[in-house]
C-alpha cells in the first residue's frame, strides 16, 4: 500500500501488501527512483511524468505520482503560525465543505506560505481528485489524500474524504481494489478500520472534536451494533472533560456490552483517577474474568496499583537466599505469562535473577540484539532473543526485541512475550522514585538490570517529555559481584 512518509526530504512509497509488491508497476518504481536521485520539482522527474502522461493519460499511478511531485515541495513552504497578522491571508483551502452543517468551531488554523506552497499544494490535491474521479474504487487514493490534507491541518476536508469512504464502503465493502485492479480482499476490513481509527485519532489529537463526533455518529447510525464506534464516542467525552457524562456513557455501554475489555478498562481508569478504589477493583477484576490474556495483564496492573510497593535490593537478595524453590516457581509462572503475579513477585523474580548461576555478570548476552534489529536481520534477532530468554527469562531487552523482530517475521508466538514485557515495564515504572536534585529539578530514579534493559527502557518505554529530563538507573549492589 502506497502510504506517504518523509525520509531525506523525499517521498518513498511503501507497498505493505505482498500482492501489491508482486505487481509493482515499473513506471512507478522509475518515478520513485528519480525522486530519490534528483529531488523535488526536478526537470528530469517532470519530463518523465509528462512522457508517462502522454502514453497513458488516465493511469492512476501516473496521476498519483504527479500529486507527489507537487506535494513534496509544498510541505517545506507551508507552516502553522500563531501570528494573527497572517489570519487575513492564511494559506488554507477555501471552506466550501457543507456536509457537516453548523459545527462548533474550536480551532482556527493559520497557515503561513513562505513561497508558492499553496499553489503547489492545490495542484497535488487536484491530481488526487482527478485520480479518484477516474478510479473511484482505489482505496489507497482516499487514504493518501486524507493524510495529505491532515498534514496541512485541512481537517474538514480530511474528514469529508473519510466520510466518502465510509458511505462507499457501507454500500459495497467489496468494491475496493489496489492500483492494479486487484481486490483488496481479504485485507479490506482491517485496512478500512485502520484508516478510520487513524483519522479519528488525528482529529482527537488536534482538538477537532466536532468533526470526530460527526464521524462517530455517522458510523454508529450505519453500524449500530459496533462497540468500537460507540467506544470512540465515549473517548470524545473524556477528551472534552465531560467526565460525569463520560462515566455514565461507559456505564451504559458496559450494560450493552458486558464483556468488552476496552469498556471495562475505561471504567476502571475513570474510577482510579477519581480515587474510587472499590469500583476500580470491581472493573479490574471483571477484566481478569474475561480469560483474555491481554485484558488480564491490564487488569492485574490496575489491581497492582493498589498494592504498597517499593524495590529493596537487600531484602530481595535475602528473600532469594531463603526461598530458592519459591523463586523457581515464580520463574515458571512468569514463563507462562501468569498475569496474577503481583508487583512484589515480579520484583523478586527480576532482581533476584542477578543472584543465580544463570546470570554471569552485567552483560546480558554475547550477541547484540539491537544491532541485529537495526540491520533488519529480523529472523536472526528473533531467534537470538528466544535463546537469550532461555537463560534470562525476564530480560526487558530480550522480550522487546523478540516482539519487535517477531512482528516482522510474522511469528505466531508473540502473545506470551508481549504479556511478560507489559508486566515487567509496569513493575519497573511502579518501582521508580522521584527525587529532587541540587537545582530543585525532579527526576526519576529507576531500578533495572543490564545496560541493554536500560537502553530499551529509555528508547521505547519512557515518554518523550520525560526523556528531556534527567533519569537515573540503579542496579542492585550484588549484581556486579
C-alpha positions as CSV (number, residue, x, y, z in Angstrom):
1,X,0.0,0.0,0.0
2,X,1.4,3.4,-1.0
3,X,1.4,5.4,2.2
4,X,3.3,8.6,2.2
5,X,6.1,9.3,4.7
6,X,9.1,11.6,4.9
7,X,12.7,10.4,4.5
8,X,15.7,12.6,3.5
9,X,13.2,15.2,2.1
10,X,11.9,12.8,-0.5
11,X,8.8,10.6,-0.6
12,X,9.1,6.9,-0.8
13,X,6.1,4.7,-1.0
14,X,5.8,1.5,1.0
15,X,4.0,-1.4,-0.6
16,X,2.8,-3.2,2.6
17,X,0.7,-5.8,1.0
18,X,2.5,-8.7,-0.7
19,X,0.3,-8.8,-3.7
20,X,1.0,-5.2,-4.4
21,X,4.7,-5.9,-4.2
22,X,4.3,-8.6,-6.7
23,X,2.6,-6.4,-9.2
24,X,4.5,-3.1,-8.6
25,X,4.5,-1.0,-11.8
26,X,7.9,-0.4,-13.4
27,X,6.9,3.2,-14.2
28,X,6.1,3.9,-10.6
29,X,9.4,2.4,-9.5
30,X,11.2,4.6,-12.0
31,X,9.4,7.6,-10.7
32,X,10.4,6.8,-7.1
33,X,14.0,6.3,-8.1
34,X,14.1,9.6,-10.0
35,X,12.6,11.4,-7.0
36,X,15.2,9.9,-4.8
37,X,18.0,10.7,-7.2
38,X,17.1,14.2,-8.4
39,X,14.8,15.6,-5.7
40,X,11.7,17.7,-5.7
41,X,10.5,19.6,-8.8
42,X,13.5,18.4,-10.9
43,X,13.4,18.7,-14.7
44,X,14.2,15.0,-15.0
45,X,11.2,14.0,-12.9
46,X,8.9,16.4,-14.7
47,X,9.9,15.2,-18.1
48,X,9.4,11.6,-17.1
49,X,5.9,12.4,-15.8
50,X,5.0,14.3,-18.9
51,X,6.0,11.4,-21.1
52,X,4.2,8.9,-18.9
53,X,1.0,11.1,-19.1
54,X,1.2,11.2,-22.9
55,X,1.5,7.4,-23.1
56,X,-1.3,6.7,-20.5
57,X,-3.3,9.9,-19.6
58,X,-5.7,8.2,-17.2
59,X,-3.3,5.9,-15.4
60,X,-3.9,6.1,-11.6
61,X,-0.3,5.7,-10.6
62,X,0.7,8.4,-13.1
63,X,-1.8,10.9,-11.6
64,X,-0.8,9.9,-8.1
65,X,2.8,10.5,-9.0
66,X,2.0,14.0,-10.2
67,X,0.4,14.7,-6.9
68,X,3.5,13.6,-5.1
69,X,5.7,15.7,-7.3
70,X,3.8,18.8,-6.3
71,X,3.1,17.9,-2.7
72,X,6.7,17.2,-1.6
73,X,8.0,20.8,-2.2
74,X,4.8,22.4,-0.8
75,X,5.4,20.9,2.7
76,X,8.6,23.0,3.3
77,X,6.7,26.2,2.3
78,X,3.6,25.8,4.5
79,X,3.7,26.1,8.3
80,X,1.4,26.8,11.2
81,X,1.8,30.2,12.8
82,X,0.3,32.0,15.8
83,X,0.8,35.4,14.2
84,X,-2.7,36.9,13.9
85,X,-1.3,39.2,11.2
86,X,-1.3,36.2,8.9
87,X,-5.0,35.5,9.5
88,X,-6.4,37.5,6.6
89,X,-4.2,35.7,4.1
90,X,-3.9,32.3,5.8
91,X,-2.8,29.7,3.2
92,X,-5.9,27.5,3.7
93,X,-8.1,25.9,1.2
94,X,-11.5,27.7,0.8
95,X,-14.0,26.5,3.4
96,X,-16.6,25.1,0.9
97,X,-17.5,21.9,2.9
98,X,-21.2,21.9,3.8
99,X,-21.8,18.3,4.7
100,X,-21.0,18.9,8.4
101,X,-23.6,21.6,9.0
102,X,-23.1,24.2,11.7
103,X,-20.3,22.6,13.7
104,X,-18.9,24.3,16.8
105,X,-15.6,25.8,15.7
106,X,-12.8,25.1,18.2
107,X,-9.7,25.7,16.1
108,X,-8.6,28.4,13.7
109,X,-5.5,27.1,11.8
110,X,-3.5,29.9,10.5
111,X,-1.1,28.7,7.8
112,X,1.8,30.8,6.6
113,X,3.1,30.4,3.0
114,X,6.8,31.1,2.6
115,X,6.6,31.0,-1.2
116,X,4.3,29.2,-3.7
117,X,3.4,26.4,-1.3
118,X,-0.4,26.7,-1.5
119,X,-0.2,26.8,-5.3
120,X,1.8,23.6,-5.4
121,X,-0.4,22.0,-2.7
122,X,-3.6,22.8,-4.7
123,X,-2.1,21.1,-7.8
124,X,-1.3,18.0,-5.7
125,X,-4.9,17.8,-4.4
126,X,-6.2,18.4,-8.0
127,X,-4.3,15.4,-9.3
128,X,-5.5,13.3,-6.4
129,X,-9.1,14.3,-7.1
130,X,-8.7,13.5,-10.8
131,X,-7.3,10.1,-9.9
132,X,-10.2,9.4,-7.6
133,X,-12.8,10.6,-10.2
134,X,-11.3,8.2,-12.8
135,X,-10.6,5.4,-10.3
136,X,-13.2,5.7,-7.5
137,X,-12.5,2.2,-6.1
138,X,-8.8,2.5,-5.4
139,X,-8.9,2.8,-1.6
140,X,-5.3,3.9,-1.3
141,X,-6.0,7.2,-3.2
142,X,-8.5,8.2,-0.5
143,X,-6.2,7.2,2.3
144,X,-3.3,9.2,1.0
145,X,-5.4,12.2,0.1
146,X,-6.7,12.2,3.7
147,X,-3.1,12.1,5.0
148,X,-2.0,14.9,2.8
149,X,-5.0,17.1,3.9
150,X,-4.4,16.3,7.6
151,X,-0.7,17.1,7.3
152,X,-1.7,20.6,6.3
153,X,-4.3,20.9,9.0
154,X,-7.2,20.8,6.5
155,X,-9.2,18.7,8.8
156,X,-12.6,19.5,7.5
157,X,-11.5,18.3,4.0
158,X,-9.8,15.3,5.5
159,X,-12.9,14.3,7.5
160,X,-15.0,14.8,4.4
161,X,-12.8,12.4,2.4
162,X,-13.1,9.8,5.2
163,X,-16.9,10.3,5.1
164,X,-16.8,9.5,1.3
165,X,-15.1,6.2,2.1
166,X,-17.4,5.4,5.0
167,X,-20.5,5.7,2.8
168,X,-18.9,4.0,-0.2
169,X,-17.7,1.1,2.0
170,X,-21.2,0.8,3.5
171,X,-22.7,0.5,0.1
172,X,-20.3,-2.2,-1.0
173,X,-17.3,-3.2,1.1
174,X,-16.1,-5.4,-1.8
175,X,-15.6,-2.5,-4.2
176,X,-12.1,-1.7,-3.1
177,X,-9.1,-2.5,-5.3
178,X,-5.4,-1.7,-5.3
179,X,-3.7,0.3,-8.0
180,X,-3.6,-2.7,-10.3
181,X,-7.3,-3.6,-10.2
182,X,-6.9,-6.4,-7.8
183,X,-9.4,-6.7,-5.0
184,X,-8.2,-5.7,-1.5
185,X,-9.8,-8.8,0.0
186,X,-9.1,-10.4,2.4
187,X,-7.5,-7.3,3.9
188,X,-10.3,-4.8,3.1
189,X,-11.9,-4.7,6.6
190,X,-8.7,-4.2,8.5
191,X,-7.4,-1.6,6.1
192,X,-10.7,0.4,6.2
193,X,-10.8,0.1,10.0
194,X,-7.2,1.2,10.4
195,X,-7.9,4.2,8.1
196,X,-11.0,5.2,10.2
197,X,-9.2,4.9,13.5
198,X,-6.1,6.7,12.4
199,X,-8.1,9.6,11.0
200,X,-10.3,9.7,14.1
201,X,-7.2,9.7,16.4
202,X,-5.7,12.5,14.3
203,X,-8.8,14.6,14.8
204,X,-8.9,14.0,18.5
205,X,-5.2,14.8,19.0
206,X,-5.7,18.1,17.2
207,X,-8.8,19.0,19.2
208,X,-11.2,18.7,16.2
209,X,-13.8,17.2,18.4
210,X,-16.9,18.3,16.5
211,X,-15.7,16.6,13.3
212,X,-14.7,13.5,15.3
213,X,-18.2,13.3,16.9
214,X,-19.9,13.8,13.5
215,X,-17.9,10.8,12.1
216,X,-18.7,8.7,15.2
217,X,-22.4,9.5,15.0
218,X,-22.4,8.6,11.3
219,X,-20.6,5.3,11.9
220,X,-23.0,4.4,14.8
221,X,-26.0,5.1,12.6
222,X,-24.6,2.8,9.9
223,X,-23.3,0.1,12.3
224,X,-25.5,0.3,15.4
225,X,-24.1,-3.0,16.8
226,X,-20.4,-1.9,16.7
227,X,-19.0,-1.4,20.2
228,X,-15.8,0.1,18.7
229,X,-17.6,3.2,17.2
230,X,-19.6,3.6,20.4
231,X,-16.5,3.4,22.4
232,X,-14.9,6.2,20.3
233,X,-17.8,8.5,21.1
234,X,-17.0,8.0,24.8
235,X,-13.4,9.0,24.1
236,X,-14.7,12.3,22.8
237,X,-16.5,12.9,26.1
238,X,-13.3,12.1,28.0
239,X,-11.1,14.4,25.8
240,X,-13.6,17.3,26.2
241,X,-13.5,17.0,30.0
242,X,-17.1,15.9,30.3
243,X,-16.2,13.4,33.0
244,X,-19.6,12.8,34.5
245,X,-21.2,12.4,31.1
246,X,-18.3,10.0,30.1
247,X,-18.7,7.9,33.2
248,X,-22.5,7.5,32.7
249,X,-21.9,6.8,29.0
250,X,-19.4,4.0,29.7
251,X,-21.6,2.5,32.4
252,X,-24.5,2.3,29.9
253,X,-22.1,0.9,27.3
254,X,-21.0,-1.8,29.8
255,X,-24.6,-2.9,30.2
256,X,-24.9,-3.3,26.5
257,X,-21.5,-5.0,26.1
258,X,-20.7,-6.5,29.5
259,X,-17.7,-8.5,28.2
260,X,-15.9,-5.7,26.3
261,X,-12.4,-5.2,27.7
262,X,-12.0,-1.7,26.4
263,X,-15.1,-0.5,28.2
264,X,-14.1,-2.3,31.5
265,X,-10.6,-0.8,31.2
266,X,-12.0,2.7,30.7
267,X,-14.3,2.4,33.7
268,X,-11.5,1.1,35.9
269,X,-9.3,4.0,34.9
270,X,-12.1,6.6,35.4
271,X,-12.6,5.3,38.9
272,X,-8.8,5.1,39.5
273,X,-8.5,8.8,38.6
274,X,-11.4,9.6,40.9
275,X,-9.8,7.7,43.8
276,X,-12.7,5.2,44.0
277,X,-10.7,2.1,44.7
278,X,-13.7,-0.1,45.3
279,X,-15.1,0.4,41.8
280,X,-11.5,0.3,40.4
281,X,-11.1,-3.2,41.9
282,X,-14.6,-4.2,40.6
283,X,-13.9,-3.5,37.0
284,X,-10.3,-4.6,37.0
285,X,-11.4,-7.9,38.5
286,X,-14.0,-8.2,35.7
287,X,-11.2,-7.8,33.2
288,X,-9.4,-10.7,34.8
289,X,-12.6,-12.8,34.4
290,X,-12.7,-12.3,30.7
291,X,-10.0,-15.0,30.4
292,X,-8.2,-13.0,27.7
293,X,-4.5,-12.6,28.4
294,X,-4.1,-9.0,27.2
295,X,-7.0,-7.8,29.4
296,X,-5.9,-10.0,32.3
297,X,-2.5,-8.3,32.2
298,X,-4.0,-4.8,32.2
299,X,-6.5,-5.8,34.9
300,X,-3.7,-7.2,37.1
301,X,-1.7,-4.0,36.5
302,X,-4.6,-1.9,37.8
303,X,-5.1,-4.1,40.8
304,X,-1.4,-3.9,41.5
305,X,-1.6,-0.2,41.6
306,X,-3.5,-0.6,44.9
307,X,-0.6,-2.5,46.4
308,X,2.1,-0.8,48.6
309,X,5.2,-1.4,46.5
310,X,8.9,-0.5,46.6
311,X,12.0,-2.2,45.5
312,X,14.6,-3.1,48.2
313,X,17.6,-4.9,46.7
314,X,18.9,-6.1,50.1
315,X,15.5,-7.6,51.0
316,X,15.2,-9.3,47.6
317,X,18.7,-10.9,48.0
318,X,17.8,-12.1,51.5
319,X,14.5,-13.5,50.2
320,X,16.2,-15.3,47.4
321,X,18.8,-17.0,49.6
322,X,16.0,-18.4,51.8
323,X,13.4,-19.1,49.1
324,X,15.1,-20.6,46.1
325,X,12.3,-23.1,45.4
326,X,9.8,-20.3,45.6
327,X,11.9,-18.3,43.2
328,X,12.0,-21.2,40.7
329,X,8.2,-21.4,40.9
330,X,7.9,-17.7,40.1
331,X,10.1,-18.2,37.1
332,X,7.8,-20.9,35.8
333,X,4.7,-18.8,36.4
334,X,6.4,-15.9,34.5
335,X,7.4,-18.1,31.6
336,X,3.7,-19.0,31.3
337,X,2.8,-15.3,31.4
338,X,0.8,-15.7,34.6
339,X,-1.0,-12.3,34.9
340,X,-1.8,-13.0,38.6
341,X,1.9,-12.2,39.5
342,X,2.0,-9.3,41.9
343,X,4.4,-6.3,41.6
344,X,6.4,-7.7,44.6
345,X,6.6,-11.1,43.0
346,X,7.7,-9.6,39.7
347,X,10.4,-7.5,41.5
348,X,11.6,-10.7,43.3
349,X,11.7,-12.6,40.0
350,X,13.5,-9.9,38.1
351,X,16.1,-8.6,40.5
352,X,16.8,-12.0,42.3
353,X,17.9,-13.3,38.9
354,X,21.2,-11.4,39.4
355,X,21.9,-13.9,42.3
356,X,21.5,-17.0,40.2
357,X,24.1,-19.1,38.3
358,X,22.5,-18.2,35.0
359,X,23.5,-14.6,35.5
360,X,27.2,-14.3,34.6
361,X,27.6,-10.6,35.1
362,X,26.3,-7.2,33.9
363,X,26.4,-8.1,30.2
364,X,23.1,-9.6,29.1
365,X,24.0,-11.6,26.0
366,X,27.0,-12.2,23.8
367,X,25.0,-11.2,20.7
368,X,23.9,-7.6,20.1
369,X,20.2,-7.9,19.6
370,X,19.9,-4.1,19.0
371,X,22.4,-4.4,16.1
372,X,20.5,-7.3,14.5
373,X,17.3,-5.3,14.7
374,X,18.8,-2.1,13.2
375,X,20.4,-4.2,10.4
376,X,16.9,-5.6,9.7
377,X,18.2,-9.2,10.4
378,X,14.8,-9.9,11.9
379,X,14.8,-13.6,11.8
380,X,18.2,-13.9,13.5
381,X,17.2,-11.2,16.0
382,X,14.0,-13.1,16.8
383,X,15.9,-16.4,17.3
384,X,18.7,-14.9,19.4
385,X,16.1,-13.2,21.6
386,X,14.5,-16.5,22.2
387,X,17.8,-18.0,23.2
388,X,18.6,-15.2,25.5
389,X,15.3,-15.6,27.2
390,X,16.1,-19.3,27.9
391,X,19.0,-18.0,30.1
392,X,17.4,-14.7,31.3
393,X,13.6,-15.3,31.1
394,X,12.8,-11.8,32.5
395,X,15.0,-9.6,30.4
396,X,13.2,-6.5,29.3
397,X,15.5,-6.1,26.2
398,X,15.2,-9.7,25.0
399,X,11.4,-9.6,25.3
400,X,11.3,-6.3,23.5
401,X,13.5,-7.5,20.6
402,X,11.6,-10.8,20.4
403,X,8.3,-9.0,20.0
404,X,9.6,-6.4,17.5
405,X,11.6,-8.8,15.4
406,X,8.8,-11.4,15.7
407,X,6.3,-8.9,14.2
408,X,8.5,-8.5,11.2
409,X,8.7,-12.3,10.6
410,X,5.1,-12.8,11.4
411,X,5.8,-15.1,14.3
412,X,2.8,-16.8,15.9
413,X,4.0,-17.0,19.5
414,X,4.2,-13.3,20.4
415,X,1.3,-13.1,22.9
416,X,3.2,-14.7,25.7
417,X,6.4,-12.4,25.4
418,X,4.2,-9.4,24.9
419,X,2.3,-10.0,28.2
420,X,5.6,-10.7,30.1
421,X,7.0,-7.5,28.7
422,X,4.0,-5.5,29.7
423,X,4.2,-6.8,33.3
424,X,7.9,-6.0,33.6
425,X,7.6,-2.5,32.2
426,X,4.7,-1.8,34.7
427,X,6.8,-3.2,37.6
428,X,9.8,-1.0,36.7
429,X,7.7,2.1,36.3
430,X,5.9,1.5,39.6
431,X,9.2,0.9,41.4
432,X,10.6,4.3,40.2
433,X,11.0,7.1,42.7
434,X,11.0,10.8,42.1
435,X,13.9,12.7,43.5
436,X,14.9,16.4,43.6
437,X,18.4,17.4,42.5
438,X,20.6,20.3,43.5
439,X,18.6,22.6,41.3
440,X,15.3,21.5,42.7
441,X,14.6,19.7,39.4
442,X,12.6,16.5,39.7
443,X,14.0,13.4,38.0
444,X,13.1,9.7,38.0
445,X,15.2,7.1,39.7
446,X,14.7,3.7,38.1
447,X,15.8,0.3,39.3
448,X,16.8,-2.0,36.4
449,X,19.3,-4.8,35.5
450,X,21.6,-4.8,32.5
451,X,22.6,-1.9,30.3
452,X,20.6,-3.4,27.4
453,X,17.4,-3.4,29.5
454,X,18.1,0.2,30.4
455,X,18.7,1.2,26.8
456,X,15.4,-0.4,25.7
457,X,13.5,1.1,28.5
458,X,14.7,4.6,27.6
459,X,14.2,4.1,23.8
460,X,10.7,2.6,24.0
461,X,9.0,3.0,27.3
462,X,9.9,6.5,28.7
463,X,7.6,9.3,27.4
464,X,9.2,11.8,25.2
465,X,8.7,14.7,27.7
466,X,10.5,12.6,30.4
467,X,13.5,11.9,28.1
468,X,14.2,15.7,28.1
469,X,14.7,15.4,31.9
470,X,17.5,13.5,33.7
471,X,16.7,9.9,34.6
472,X,18.9,7.7,36.7
473,X,19.2,3.9,36.8
474,X,20.5,1.7,39.6
475,X,21.5,-2.0,39.8
476,X,21.5,-4.0,43.0
477,X,24.8,-3.9,44.7
478,X,25.3,-7.7,44.4
479,X,24.8,-7.5,40.6
480,X,28.5,-6.9,39.8
481,X,29.9,-9.4,42.2
